[in-house]
Amino acid sequence: ALCAACCLLVHFAGPVRGDTDEKPNAMPIWDVNHELACKAPTGPLEDAKCNVEDVEIANTQQLSALLNDMANTTYFRLFQINLEGQCKFWKNGAKNCSSEVEAAPGEAVEAEGAEKKKKTHCALDLSGSPTAQAAAKAGGGQSKPPDGLFGFGIPTTNQVDNTLSFAELASLQKKEAACNDPSLPEYWVDMCRNIPTNSTDFVNLQKNPERWTGYNGSHVWNAVYEENCIEKMGTIEEMCYEERVLYRLLSGMHASINIHISQNYYPPSKSKGRTSWEPNLKRFMDHYGTHPERLKNLHFAFVVLLRALRRASPYLYNYPFTVGEPDEDRRTTLLVQRLLDSHILQSCGEVFEAFDESLMFKEAGGEATVDTLKGQFKSIFQNISSVLDCVSCQKCKLHGKLQLLGLGTALKILLLPEQLLSTSLSRAELVAFFNTLQKFSAAIRAVPEMSVKYFSLQSSYKSDILTESMQAPSPEASRAAPPTAPAPPAPPSSRAAGSAGVPTRQEPAGAQAGGAEADLESGVAAVAGEARAGSLGELAEDKVIDALLGRNADVLLLAKFYARDLPRRFVQHAARHVARGAGAGAGSLG
């Protein structure tokens, strides 16, 4: 039976066994597959009322830049999370992180002068946290939070008075009872209770980006798979609506994690000539090259988050996103309000309204059946939250809990009555929610970028192979061939023509271009079609046409794999590419 809520979904394992380093400017060590075509997700999103293209247009044109700016504000980059929870599912469940090196699998650690203290990619960088900054200002010693940070004072060592009145105790018991009764509207308030945020310290997310760590958490995710099965499981088509929603949310989270790991896989290395983190394109293609359904689940999860954002917008518009710095507070508030602006909500309306939470828990089996389904849904989510305590890699646990808390917050927003939102959402939940939105948005944008890079490498490898095979004669031919006299120098006019790139009489015009001309024609036709449909602005049209006629290699590569079958997607990717100037100065084909 397939456990949909956990079916190989939440995956934080670093490298896939057998992953190896790709050396720049050298033949790849894996088999070159020139016929492989990335099956880009397209068409309607199951269990939502929009299609993939709508999501990508809204993300590229409106949402991505805003979400990136918001994630970089002080309020949203400081995350309060408890990472010290104990694994409840087996003894010695926290296996050591194995990446006590600064290299990808198969690479030697570089010794540079004096002996260094071992570092691990799993360890958190706490240098940017408020606690660390306060300790540095104080000249070291015991760290403590600065005064008044987010409304919290400095903790004292005085004994706490835990006395509660009968009325206070009764109020707490009533609240707990409401969270245990599926028939009450408050039932979803404690959805995220197994992701505690009662830490005294904050983690700076900008200093702890999501990337490869070397950690293999397969034992953890096997537990997720085995321990969290909803009854009545089968294939995705046999699941009820609620089961499919949970399945697709976790699958989308799985995709986001793997995409970020693939995008930032190989660490900087002097011996390898890398000055920054670089992608593992083969790993990305192995996961998604022939699995567009996994990427569609990422789009679905993004749509659910956007629907939650839309529903909470009246509450969030005037929420105090403050850290005590007037300029920074003003900037953060304006960014949030711009994201929630009616213009964006209307222009991307199909995406913000694509998911309908009112369809959940409406099964015709009666109230008892609905309550049972609610209990299973909530129990599975909370069990998965607890399993994350068994992840020993601190960075993996950080980003896993962040994104699961973000999804849990979205579900709270969608399932609670609107009048309860103002008293049910914590600061940590809002930080997790907006950062999860940004992560999913970035993952969606990374898919075509890594696909193009992969095919660029494949094309260059194929060209190298063909050139070498044509230039290198066989040993038999070398031995049998008689010596030949040097060829006479070509006439000046011929040499000049050749140096200028003008074909000679023996080489007809266009012979060098080959398939590039067909790609050019397909690209121009796609742009013309979108222009006629009124879905492409004049400025974008001019830039894409100029890139095509200028034989821009990247744009022609996009045309090769998109323009014929997915003309609209080609125009979107090409317009984005030329708009950011990434192709300026790129080589040409033909």
C-alpha positions in Angstrom: 0.0 0.0 0.0 1.2 3.5 -0.8 1.5 5.8 2.2 0.6 9.0 0.4 1.3 11.4 3.2 4.9 10.2 3.5 5.7 8.2 0.3 9.3 8.9 -0.2 8.6 12.6 0.0 10.4 14.4 2.7 14.0 13.8 1.7 16.9 15.6 3.2 19.6 13.2 2.2 22.6 15.1 0.8 24.2 13.2 -2.1 22.7 10.3 -3.9 25.1 7.4 -3.6 27.4 7.3 -6.5 27.3 11.0 -7.2 30.6 12.3 -8.5 32.2 15.6 -9.3 31.9 17.1 -12.8 35.1 18.7 -13.9 34.8 21.9 -15.8 36.1 21.9 -19.4 36.5 18.1 -19.4 34.4 15.1 -20.6 31.8 14.0 -18.1 32.4 10.8 -16.2 28.7 9.7 -16.7 27.3 8.4 -19.9 26.4 11.3 -22.3 22.8 11.0 -23.4 22.2 13.4 -26.2 18.6 12.3 -26.8 17.4 13.0 -23.3 14.8 15.7 -23.3 13.6 17.2 -20.0 9.9 16.8 -19.8 8.9 20.2 -18.6 5.7 20.3 -16.5 2.9 21.8 -18.4 -0.9 22.0 -18.5 -3.5 21.8 -15.6 -2.5 21.3 -12.0 -4.4 18.4 -10.5 -6.6 19.4 -7.5 -6.2 23.1 -8.4 -8.0 25.4 -10.8 -5.0 26.7 -12.8 -2.2 25.4 -15.0 1.6 25.3 -14.7 2.0 28.2 -17.1 -0.2 30.5 -15.0 2.0 29.8 -11.9 5.3 30.4 -13.7 4.1 33.7 -15.3 2.9 35.0 -11.9 6.1 33.8 -10.2 8.4 35.3 -12.8 6.7 38.6 -13.5 5.3 39.5 -10.1 6.2 37.3 -7.1 9.8 36.1 -7.3 11.6 39.4 -6.9 9.3 40.6 -4.0 9.7 37.3 -2.1 13.5 37.4 -2.5 13.6 41.0 -1.2 11.4 40.1 1.8 13.5 37.0 2.7 16.5 39.3 3.0 14.9 41.7 5.5 16.0 41.4 9.2 12.5 40.3 10.3 12.3 37.4 7.9 15.9 36.2 8.0 15.9 35.7 11.7 14.2 32.5 12.6 13.5 31.2 16.1 13.4 27.4 16.2 14.2 24.7 18.7 16.6 22.2 17.1 17.4 20.3 20.3 14.4 17.9 20.3 15.1 14.3 21.1 14.3 11.5 18.6 11.4 9.5 20.0 11.4 6.7 17.5 14.6 4.7 18.1 17.7 4.8 20.3 20.8 6.4 18.9 18.7 7.7 16.1 20.8 10.8 15.6 23.6 9.5 13.4 26.6 11.7 13.0 26.9 14.0 10.0 29.5 12.5 7.7 30.6 15.6 5.9 33.5 16.7 8.1 35.2 17.9 5.0 34.9 20.9 2.7 34.5 18.9 -0.5 32.0 16.9 -2.4 32.2 13.1 -2.5 35.4 11.9 -4.0 37.3 15.1 -3.4 40.3 15.3 -1.0 40.4 17.9 1.7 42.8 20.6 0.9 45.5 21.2 3.4 46.5 24.9 3.2 49.4 25.7 5.6 48.6 25.4 9.3 46.3 22.6 10.5 42.7 23.7 10.5 39.9 22.7 12.9 37.5 20.3 11.1 34.4 21.9 9.9 31.2 20.2 8.7 28.6 21.4 6.2 25.9 20.3 8.7 26.9 22.8 11.4 24.9 26.0 11.8 26.6 29.4 11.4 25.3 31.4 14.4 27.5 34.4 13.8 24.6 36.5 12.4 22.2 35.8 15.2 21.2 38.6 17.6 22.6 36.6 20.5 26.0 36.2 18.9 26.0 39.9 18.0 25.2 40.9 21.5 27.9 38.6 22.9 30.4 40.1 20.5 29.5 43.7 21.6 29.9 42.6 25.2 33.4 41.3 24.5 32.6 37.6 24.6 31.5 35.6 27.7 28.1 34.1 28.1 25.8 35.1 25.3 22.4 36.5 25.9 19.7 38.1 23.7 19.9 41.9 23.4 17.4 44.1 25.2 14.0 44.3 23.7 14.5 42.1 20.7 11.1 41.5 19.2 9.6 42.4 22.5 11.6 40.0 24.6 13.7 41.1 27.5 16.9 39.6 28.9 16.1 36.3 30.7 17.0 36.3 34.4 18.1 33.4 36.7 15.4 34.1 39.3 13.1 31.2 40.1 9.9 31.1 38.0 6.6 31.2 39.9 4.4 28.6 38.2 1.3 29.2 40.3 -1.9 29.3 38.3 -5.3 30.2 39.5 -8.3 27.8 39.1 -9.7 30.1 36.4 -6.4 30.3 34.5 -6.0 26.5 34.7 -9.6 26.0 33.5 -9.0 28.3 30.6 -5.9 26.4 29.5 -7.7 23.0 29.8 -10.6 24.4 27.7 -8.2 25.5 25.0 -6.5 22.1 25.0 -9.9 20.3 24.8 -10.8 22.4 21.8 -7.7 21.3 20.0 -8.7 17.7 20.6 -12.3 18.0 19.3 -12.5 17.9 15.5 -16.0 19.3 15.6 -14.8 22.7 17.0 -13.3 25.5 14.9 -10.3 25.8 17.1 -9.2 22.2 16.3 -6.4 23.3 13.9 -4.8 25.9 16.3 -2.1 23.4 17.5 -1.4 22.0 14.0 2.3 22.9 14.4 2.7 22.0 18.1 5.4 19.3 17.3 7.6 22.0 15.7 8.6 23.9 18.9 9.9 27.4 18.5 10.6 28.0 22.1 14.4 28.6 21.5 16.1 31.5 23.3 18.3 32.1 20.2 17.6 33.1 16.6 19.2 31.6 13.5 20.2 33.8 10.6 18.8 32.1 7.5 21.0 34.1 5.2 24.1 32.7 6.8 22.7 29.1 6.7 21.5 28.6 3.1 20.0 25.3 2.0 22.6 23.3 0.1 24.4 20.0 0.0 25.8 18.9 3.4 26.8 15.2 2.9 24.2 14.0 5.3 22.3 10.8 4.5 19.0 10.8 6.2 17.4 7.8 4.6 16.9 6.1 7.9 14.8 9.0 9.0 12.6 9.1 5.9 12.1 5.3 6.0 10.6 6.0 9.4 8.4 8.7 7.9 7.3 6.2 5.3 6.6 3.3 7.6 5.0 5.1 10.6 2.6 7.6 9.0 0.1 5.7 6.8 -3.5 6.9 6.4 -5.9 4.0 6.2 -7.6 3.3 2.8 -4.4 4.0 0.8 -3.8 3.1 -2.8 -2.6 4.9 -5.9 -2.9 8.7 -6.2 -6.1 8.3 -8.1 -7.6 6.2 -5.3 -6.9 8.7 -2.6 -9.5 11.0 -1.2 -9.1 14.7 -1.7 -7.5 15.4 1.7 -5.0 12.6 1.2 -4.0 13.9 -2.2 -3.6 17.5 -0.8 -1.2 16.2 1.9 0.6 14.0 -0.6 1.2 16.8 -3.0 2.2 19.3 -0.4 4.9 17.0 1.0 6.0 16.0 -2.5 6.3 19.7 -3.4 8.5 20.2 -0.3 10.5 17.2 -1.3 11.1 18.7 -4.8 12.0 22.1 -3.4 14.6 20.5 -1.1 16.2 18.4 -3.8 16.3 21.3 -6.3 18.1 23.6 -3.8 20.5 20.8 -2.9 21.2 20.1 -6.6 21.6 23.9 -7.3 24.2 24.3 -4.5 26.0 21.0 -4.4 29.7 21.4 -5.1 31.5 23.6 -2.5 34.2 26.1 -3.4 37.5 24.4 -4.1 40.8 25.9 -5.2 42.0 22.6 -6.7 38.8 22.4 -8.8 38.8 26.0 -9.8 35.5 26.7 -8.0 35.1 30.1 -6.3 31.5 29.5 -5.2 29.0 26.7 -4.8 28.1 25.1 -8.1 25.2 22.8 -9.2 25.1 19.1 -9.8 23.2 19.0 -13.0 23.2 15.3 -13.4 21.6 14.8 -10.0 18.9 17.3 -10.9 18.2 15.5 -14.2 18.2 12.1 -12.5 15.5 13.3 -10.1 13.3 15.4 -12.5 14.4 14.9 -16.1 11.7 12.3 -16.7 9.4 13.1 -13.8 7.4 16.2 -14.5 4.7 15.1 -12.0 7.1 15.8 -9.2 7.6 19.3 -10.4 3.9 19.8 -10.8 3.5 19.0 -7.1 6.0 21.8 -6.4 3.7 24.1 -8.3 0.7 22.8 -6.5 2.3 23.4 -3.1 3.2 26.9 -4.1 -0.4 27.6 -5.2 -1.7 26.4 -1.8 0.7 28.7 0.0 -0.5 31.6 -2.2 -4.1 30.8 -1.4 -3.2 31.0 2.3 -1.5 34.3 1.7 -4.6 35.6 0.0 -6.9 34.5 2.8 -4.7 36.0 5.5 -4.1 39.3 3.6 -6.5 41.4 5.6 -4.7 40.4 8.8 -1.2 40.5 7.4 -1.6 43.9 5.7 -1.3 45.9 9.0 0.7 43.3 10.9 3.6 44.9 12.9 6.7 43.4 11.1 9.1 45.3 13.3 12.5 44.7 14.8 13.1 48.1 16.4 14.9 49.7 13.5 12.6 52.3 11.9 14.1 52.3 8.3 14.2 48.5 8.2 10.7 48.2 9.7 9.3 50.6 7.1 11.0 48.7 4.3 9.7 45.3 5.5 6.2 46.6 5.9 6.1 48.2 2.4 7.4 44.9 0.8 4.7 42.9 2.5 2.0 45.4 1.6 3.2 45.5 -2.0 3.0 41.7 -2.1 -0.6 41.9 -0.8 -1.5 44.9 -3.0 -4.8 44.5 -4.8 -3.1 44.9 -8.2 -1.0 41.9 -7.7 -3.8 39.9 -6.2 -6.0 40.7 -9.2 -3.4 40.3 -11.9 -2.4 36.9 -10.5 -5.9 36.1 -9.4 -6.1 32.7 -11.1 -3.1 31.6 -9.1 -4.1 33.1 -5.7 -7.6 31.5 -6.0 -6.6 28.2 -7.7 -6.9 26.1 -4.5 -10.2 25.7 -2.8 -9.9 24.7 0.8 -13.7 24.5 1.3 -13.6 21.2 -0.5 -11.6 19.6 2.3 -13.3 17.4 4.9 -16.7 17.4 3.0 -16.8 13.6 2.6 -20.3 12.3 2.2 -19.8 9.6 4.8 -21.2 11.7 7.6 -19.9 13.8 10.4 -18.2 10.9 12.2 -16.3 10.0 9.0 -15.2 13.6 8.6 -14.0 13.9 12.2 -12.0 10.7 11.8 -10.4 12.1 8.6 -9.5 15.3 10.3 -7.9 13.4 13.1 -5.8 11.3 10.7 -4.8 14.3 8.7 -3.6 16.3 11.7 -2.0 13.3 13.4 0.1 12.4 10.3 1.3 16.0 10.0 2.3 16.1 13.7 4.0 12.7 13.5 6.1 13.8 10.5 7.0 16.9 12.5 8.3 14.7 15.4 10.3 12.5 13.0 12.3 15.6 12.0 13.9 15.5 15.5 15.7 12.4 14.3 17.7 14.4 11.7 21.2 14.8 13.2 22.4 17.3 10.5 21.6 20.7 12.1 21.2 22.6 8.7 19.1 19.8 7.3 16.9 19.9 10.4 16.7 23.7 10.2 15.4 23.8 6.7 13.2 20.8 7.1 11.5 22.3 10.1 11.3 25.7 8.5 9.4 24.4 5.4 7.2 22.0 7.3 6.3 24.8 9.7 5.6 27.0 6.7 3.2 24.3 5.2 1.6 23.8 8.6 1.0 27.5 9.0 -0.6 27.6 5.5 -2.9 24.8 6.5 -3.8 26.6 9.8 -4.7 29.8 7.8 -6.8 27.8 5.4 -8.7 25.6 8.0 -9.2 28.0 10.9 -12.1 30.6 10.8 -10.7 34.0 9.8 -11.6 35.6 13.1 -9.2 33.3 14.9 -6.1 34.1 12.7 -5.1 37.2 14.7 -4.7 35.1 17.9 -3.4 31.9 16.4 -0.3 32.8 14.4 3.1 33.3 16.0 6.0 35.3 14.7 8.0 32.1 14.0 5.1 30.7 12.0 4.9 33.8 9.9 8.7 33.8 9.3 8.5 30.2 8.2 5.5 30.8 6.0 7.0 33.6 4.0 10.4 31.9 3.7 8.7 28.7 2.5 7.0 30.8 -0.1 10.3 32.2 -1.2 12.0 28.8 -1.3 9.3 27.2 -3.5 9.4 30.3 -5.7 13.1 30.0 -6.1 12.9 26.3 -6.8 10.4 26.8 -9.6 12.7 29.4 -11.2 15.7 27.1 -10.9 14.1 24.3 -13.0 14.5 25.9 -16.5 17.8 27.4 -15.5 19.4 24.1 -14.6 17.8 22.4 -17.6 19.4 24.9 -19.9 22.8 24.5 -18.2 22.5 20.7 -18.5 21.7 20.8 -22.2 24.4 23.3 -22.8 27.0 20.9 -21.3 25.5 18.0 -23.2 25.8 20.0 -26.5 29.4 21.0 -25.8 30.4 17.4 -24.9 28.7 16.1 -28.1 30.6 18.7 -30.2 33.9 17.7 -28.6 33.3 14.0 -29.3 32.4 14.7 -32.9 35.4 16.9 -33.4 37.8 14.5 -31.9 36.4 11.6 -33.9 36.7 13.5 -37.2 40.2 14.8 -36.5 41.7 11.6 -35.1 42.4 9.0 -37.9 42.4 5.3 -37.0 45.8 3.6 -36.5 45.3 1.5 -39.7 44.6 4.6 -41.8 47.6 6.4 -40.4 49.9 3.5 -41.3 48.4 3.0 -44.8 48.2 6.6 -45.9 51.2 7.7 -48.1 53.0 10.9 -47.1 51.5 14.0 -48.8 53.1 17.3 -49.8 52.0 20.4 -47.9 49.0 22.1 -49.4 49.8 25.3 -51.3 48.7 28.6 -49.6 45.3 29.8 -50.4 44.8 32.9 -52.5 44.6 36.1 -50.4 40.9 36.6 -51.2 40.1 33.1 -50.0 42.0 33.5 -46.8 40.3 36.8 -46.2 36.9 35.4 -46.8 37.5 32.5 -44.5 38.8 34.7 -41.7 35.7 36.9 -42.0 33.5 33.9 -41.6 32.0 34.1 -45.2 31.4 30.7 -46.7 33.5 29.7 -49.7 32.1 28.4 -53.0 32.7 24.8 -51.8 30.7 25.5 -48.6 27.3 26.9 -49.4 25.8 29.6 -47.1 23.9 28.1 -44.2 25.8 24.8 -44.2 27.5 25.6 -40.9 24.2 26.5 -39.3 22.6 23.1 -39.6 19.7 22.8 -37.1 20.3 26.2 -35.7 18.3 27.8 -38.6 15.4 25.5 -37.9 15.6 26.5 -34.2 15.7 30.2 -35.3 12.6 29.8 -37.4 10.7 28.0 -34.6 11.7 30.7 -32.1 10.6 33.6 -34.4 7.3 31.8 -35.1 6.7 31.3 -31.3 7.4 35.0 -30.6 5.1 36.1 -33.5 2.3 33.9 -32.2 2.5 35.3 -28.7 2.7 38.8 -30.0 -0.5 38.2 -32.1 -2.2 36.8 -29.0 -1.4 40.0 -27.1 0.5 38.2 -24.3 3.9 39.7 -25.1 4.9 43.3 -24.6 6.7 45.2 -27.4 9.9 45.6 -25.3 10.1 41.9 -24.5 9.3 41.0 -28.1 12.1 43.3 -29.4 14.7 41.8 -27.0 13.8 38.2 -27.8 13.8 38.8 -31.6 17.1 40.7 -31.4 18.6 37.7 -29.4 17.3 35.2 -32.0 18.5 37.2 -35.0 21.8 37.7 -33.2 22.2 34.0 -33.0 22.4 34.1 -29.1 23.4 30.6 -28.2 21.3 30.4 -25.0 18.1 31.6 -26.7 18.6 29.2 -29.6 19.1 26.4 -27.1 15.8 27.3 -25.5 14.2 27.4 -29.0 15.6 23.9 -29.8 13.8 22.3 -26.8 10.8 24.5 -26.3 9.7 26.5 -29.3 8.1 23.8 -31.4 6.1 21.9 -28.7 5.9 24.6 -26.0 6.0 28.0 -27.8 4.5 29.9 -24.9 7.0 28.5 -22.5 9.9 29.3 -24.9 8.8 32.9 -25.0 8.6 33.1 -21.2 12.0 31.7 -20.6 13.7 33.6 -23.4 12.1 36.9 -22.3 13.3 36.4 -18.7 16.7 35.4 -19.9 17.3 38.4 -22.1 15.7 40.8 -19.6 18.3 40.1 -16.9 21.1 40.4 -19.5 22.4 36.9 -18.7 23.0 36.3 -22.4 24.9 39.4 -23.1 28.1 38.5 -24.9 27.2 34.8 -25.2 28.5 32.9 -28.1 26.5 32.3 -31.2 25.6 29.2 -33.1 26.0 29.0 -36.9 
